[in-house]
Amino acid sequence: MNKYELDVLFLSINNTILFSISFSSFTSESLNNFTNADFSTLLLINRIVYQGYFLFLILAGTCGNLLTAITLLRAKLRKYTTCQFMAVCALLNIGVLLTNTLTMMLTLGYRIHFRSLFDLGWCRMNVFVAQWIRGMASWILVIVAFDRFRQTKTVRRTPTRKNHMVFYTMFTTSFILLILNLHYLLFTGSSIPLDDNTNFIACIFHKHSMDPIQRFFASTSIWQELVTIIIVVSTTFCFD
């Protein structure tokens, strides 16, 4: 396998995820009619999305979320726990843009495999941090909704300096997500030999891998995301 084939592999994985429903009715005959011109059009669309739109999304999203966090952390607003949670959520959204979105732009738009530049340790740490930040952003967004509901039911608010709910909630959420995403830090990725006698770090769970752990997490990743969403709602209800 050479690097061109790896680029096609990453592109095919992404396009399979995005267009699996549309292509599910394709027959072998229709696939044979997929000409080079059609493939070039697909590559052009891919370039526009991942080089143009994603770059705009990263720049605009980072600036917007940063301004939101600065505004919510002003003295008049940060005394409310809801504003503190929303400020944290804005900062986490920046983290999502600079980890998941940036990695997708580099990989699928510029064929720069950022997570595969060094070794498995680098790959696993990047994936773990990206998944942890993405999970934190989702959990905090739900917690904001319930905290807002709690604030509407509270007649007299406790001063912020005596209220450590935000810190305890962040610490508990961080620890739970660390446990839920620990498998990314321990098992993600594998080394693939290339034609030029070098190895490429494939920073994914591969369902056709010889490693049963790789196959297990590759086949259950969607369910793991679903369980995480269920857990966050249940946990938030318990705390409230």
VENNOR-V808008 format. One record per run of one state. SS is the DSSP state (@ for helix, = for strand, . for the rest). FROM is the first residue (numbers start at 1). LEN is the number of residues. Records with the same first field share a line. If there is no record, write none. Layout:
# VENNOR-V808008
SS: FROM-LEN / FROM-LEN
This chain:
# VENNOR-V808008
.: 1-2 / 24-4 / 33-3 / 73-8 / 111-3 / 117-3 / 154-6 / 163-2 / 181-1 / 188-2 / 194-5 / 203-9 / 240-1
@: 3-21 / 28-5 / 36-37 / 81-30 / 114-3 / 120-34 / 160-3 / 165-16 / 182-6 / 212-28
=: 190-4 / 199-4
